[in-house]
Amino acid sequence: MTTPSEPPPVSIAEYGRLAAARLPVMTYDYFASGADDEVTLRRNREAFERLALRPRVLRGVGVPDTSVEVFGRRHPLPLIVAPTAFARLAHPDGEIAVARACAAAGVTQTLSTLSTYSLEAVVEAGGGPRWFQVYVFRDRALTRSLVERAEAAGYESLVLTVDAPVLGSRERDVRNRFVLPEGMYPANLVPEEGQEVRPAGEESGLARYFTSRIDPALTWDDVDWLRSVSRLPVLVKGVVRGDDARLAVSHGAAGIIVSNHGGRQLDSAPATIDVLREVVEAVAGRVPVLLDGGVRRGTDIVKAVALGAAAVLIGRPVLWGLAVDGEAGVARVLALLHEEFARAMALCGCGSVAGIGADLVPGQGGG
Ligand SMILES: Cc1cc2nc3c(=O)[nH]c(=O)nc-3n(C[C@H](O)[C@H](O)[C@H](O)COP(=O)(O)O)c2cc1C
C-alpha cells in the first residue's frame, strides 16, 4: 500500500520501480522478465521511444474525446488489459482486484487461462466487459469446456494466443526455479489432478507445466476448431507478420493482436510497434488490429493508434499497480494512462481518436 506520507507514483515507470522494491525477487522476476537475453523486451520500449510525434497546432481541440468503438462496444480509451497469468502473486485479490478496477473504469479485462481466480469468480466480482484468453491444451475436451464456461459466464470474445507453442526460456525463472506458492493454482483447472506448478528440479516450474499440458503443434486449422466450438469472436494474439495476419483473417479471426508476448517468447522478435504498419496494411481494414508490448505512456497509445491500431493492451503496468496498491493501484494505473492519453491527444491537436493519423509519426506514414 502507498501511505499518506508517501505520494502515489506519478507514472507507470514509478509503479514498476515500487513494485520491484516490494515484491519477492522470484515474483518480480517472473513478471518483469523476457526470454533469453531480453532483447525483444527492451526493443519494445526502445522502438516506442525512437518514434517522434509531430504535433499539429491551433486546431481548437479543447477537451479531446478519448473514447473509441471497437467490436461494437464503446471503450473510454483505446486500451484493454492484457491477459497475465497468476495475478495473485502480485496481490491476494489478484484478478478480482483487476476486474473491479476495470469495471469501474469501463476498461475491458482479458482474463488468462492461467488465472489464479476462476473465470466465474472474476465475473462475480464485478460487471465490466471481459474477454477470455485461450491456451489450447493437449486435452481438447478440457479446452472446449473452458471455452464453454467462458461463454456461459458472459465473456465477450476469445483471445487465442498463438506465440507460445513452447514456453520462451525466461532465464530469471530458471535461476529462481519459479514455482507458485503452496495453495496457489491455475484456478480454472483445479480440482483436476496434476495441475500444480511445482518445483521442477533444474528448471522453471511453469516451463515444466507448460510442456506437459499445452499443445505444441497448433495449426491454422485450430483457429477453425476454436471457432467451431464457440459462438464468440476469436482474436488471434501473437502475430508479427503481414502474411500471418492475412491467414488469420482467412481463418475467420475477428481481430488480430500484434504481440510478442511482452518479449517473453521468441527473443529477437521485432518490436511490435515496428511491425504494426505491415500488419495493418495486410489486413486492409477487414478486422481490427490491436497491439501490445511496451505500452507505458499515453504518447505510446497515440503512436500505436496513429500507425493503425484500433486499441492497445497493457500487461505489466497492471501487475505493477496491483502489487503496489491492489485494486486502487490498478485503478490509478488505468487513470494515469487515460489522463496521459487525453493530454497527448490535446498536445497533438487531435480532438477525437479518429483524428489520430499517420501524419503524426514522421517517417512511418506522414513524411
Ligand atoms: C507476468 C506475465 C504473464 C503473462 N501471461 C500471459 C498469459 O497467460 N497468456 C497470454 O496470452 N499472454 C500472457 N502474457 C503476455 C501479455 O498478455 C502481453 O502480451 C504482454 O504482457 C504485453 O506486454 P507489456 O507487459 O510490455 O505490456 C503475460 C505477460 C506477463 C508479463
The ligand as a Tripos MOL2 file, in Angstrom:
@<TRIPOS>MOLECULE
LIG
   31    33     1     0     0
SMALL
NO_CHARGES

@<TRIPOS>ATOM
      1 C1          3.6330  -11.9850  -15.9690 C.3       1 LIG1
      2 C2          3.0300  -12.1390  -17.3290 C.ar      1 LIG1
      3 C3          2.1660  -13.1920  -17.5820 C.ar      1 LIG1
      4 C4          1.5930  -13.3400  -18.8400 C.ar      1 LIG1
      5 N1          0.7000  -14.3480  -19.0390 N.ar      1 LIG1
      6 C5          0.0900  -14.4490  -20.2350 C.ar      1 LIG1
      7 C6         -0.9020  -15.4490  -20.4490 C.ar      1 LIG1
      8 O1         -1.2550  -16.2020  -19.5510 O.2       1 LIG1
      9 N2         -1.4660  -15.5280  -21.6920 N.ar      1 LIG1
     10 C7         -1.1190  -14.6790  -22.7070 C.ar      1 LIG1
     11 O2         -1.6510  -14.7860  -23.8020 O.2       1 LIG1
     12 N3         -0.1940  -13.7160  -22.5140 N.ar      1 LIG1
     13 C8          0.4040  -13.5770  -21.3170 C.ar      1 LIG1
     14 N4          1.3180  -12.5880  -21.1210 N.ar      1 LIG1
     15 C9          1.5960  -11.6250  -22.2180 C.3       1 LIG1
     16 C10         0.6480  -10.4300  -22.1220 C.3       1 LIG1
     17 O3         -0.6660  -10.8000  -22.4700 O.3       1 LIG1
     18 C11         1.0600   -9.2890  -23.0730 C.3       1 LIG1
     19 O4          1.2180   -9.8030  -24.3720 O.3       1 LIG1
     20 C12         2.3390   -8.5800  -22.6460 C.3       1 LIG1
     21 O5          2.4600   -8.5340  -21.2480 O.3       1 LIG1
     22 C13         2.3290   -7.1560  -23.1930 C.3       1 LIG1
     23 O6          3.4980   -6.5110  -22.9270 O.3       1 LIG1
     24 P1          3.7090   -5.4890  -21.6950 P.3       1 LIG1
     25 O7          3.8050   -6.3110  -20.4520 O.co2     1 LIG1
     26 O8          5.0060   -4.8340  -22.0660 O.co2     1 LIG1
     27 O9          2.5440   -4.5080  -21.6500 O.co2     1 LIG1
     28 C14         1.9110  -12.4170  -19.8730 C.ar      1 LIG1
     29 C15         2.7790  -11.3590  -19.6070 C.ar      1 LIG1
     30 C16         3.3310  -11.2020  -18.3640 C.ar      1 LIG1
     31 C17         4.2320  -10.0260  -18.1110 C.3       1 LIG1
@<TRIPOS>BOND
     1     1     2 1
     2     2     3 ar
     3     2    30 ar
     4     3     4 ar
     5     4     5 ar
     6     4    28 ar
     7     5     6 ar
     8     6     7 ar
     9     6    13 1
    10     7     8 2
    11     7     9 ar
    12     9    10 ar
    13    10    11 2
    14    10    12 ar
    15    12    13 ar
    16    13    14 ar
    17    14    15 1
    18    14    28 ar
    19    15    16 1
    20    16    17 1
    21    16    18 1
    22    18    19 1
    23    18    20 1
    24    20    21 1
    25    20    22 1
    26    22    23 1
    27    23    24 1
    28    24    25 2
    29    24    26 1
    30    24    27 1
    31    28    29 ar
    32    29    30 ar
    33    30    31 1
@<TRIPOS>SUBSTRUCTURE
     1 LIG1         1 GROUP 0 **** ****
